[in-house]
Amino acid sequence: MAYVLNEEQKQELGLMIQKYRHRMVQMNNGKSWTQEDLAVAINSDKAHINRIEKGKQVPMEQTLERICKALNLSWEEERWVISKAGYYSLPPAPEEDDVNSVVEFLNPHIMKLPTPAILIDKEAMIWDVNALEAYLFFGYKNREDFLDECLGMRIIELLMTPRFSDWFSKIIDNYDEYLKRQIKRFMMLYMHYQYSEEYQNIRDRILEIEHMKRIWDASFNGSDNTRDILFLNHQLLQITHPDEGPYEVQIWHSEVAFDERFSVTQHMPNDIHTMQLFAKLNGKI
């Protein structure tokens, strides 16, 4: 559903589409695309494109997506056009080349962070991790072993795996709060991707696990005091590592400035003891 555009907004949308059309070049003569060229590309007619570009008509979202594809817009440009038309648009999932590029650039920075850190995308899929995070939070003494097993998996999928759910339930003192927040975060995504077979399958798997099903159902019907979760991306965790003992962190999420589809989650020390623990382990694992 879109909000209703006023006349000025309709004209701005039309001019934006016209600008991107002029950027396209006809192969036979090097001239810019005409309205008829764009119409043919989206299986429409010239009059339809003319009405859109003059701000007389706001295209349906599906039509607008076809226009964006025909004009070879980047995903950032496509989101801008779709939002300009009054539709809500999520960024697309990153392609493999996007992931590789971001990981290659960010890896040296993540490795230098003095705190446990993990690189995830908007769907909470794991793409990189430093040694502190792999060891202290996931229980791996070798980060490469963790990435071999968990690269490209979602956090919620790890929590549905007995090996990880048993581990987290043992080391996180407030595990139920952590699980509740992760299920709520997935639920927010599910609301947008509920027609995706992949998301439906994940939801079905959640509902097969009794403890997770209770949290899902309570959150879904509003009986879980959801307002207790003030900040979806922030949480205080009390952790007792089997080898390193207790420590306490705050979860911080930082969006990657050059690609909003990715963020780095850090476990920031919440007390002096935890700061000293991180300092002791840095460079030793």
LINJO-V9618 format. One record per run of one state. SS is the DSSP state (H for helix, E for strand, L for the rest). FROM is the first residue (numbers start at 1). TO is the last residue. Records with the same first field share a line. If there is no record, write none. Layout:
BEGIN
SS: FROM-TO + FROM-TO
END
This chain:
BEGIN
L: 1-6 + 24-24 + 26-31 + 33-34 + 42-45 + 54-60 + 71-74 + 85-95 + 113-115 + 122-124 + 130-130 + 137-142 + 151-153 + 160-161 + 173-174 + 194-196 + 208-209 + 221-225 + 229-234 + 242-244 + 256-261 + 270-271 + 282-285
H: 7-23 + 35-41 + 46-53 + 61-70 + 75-84 + 96-112 + 131-136 + 143-150 + 155-159 + 162-171 + 175-193 + 197-207 + 210-220 + 226-228 + 272-281
E: 25-25 + 32-32 + 116-121 + 125-129 + 154-154 + 172-172 + 235-241 + 245-255 + 262-269
END
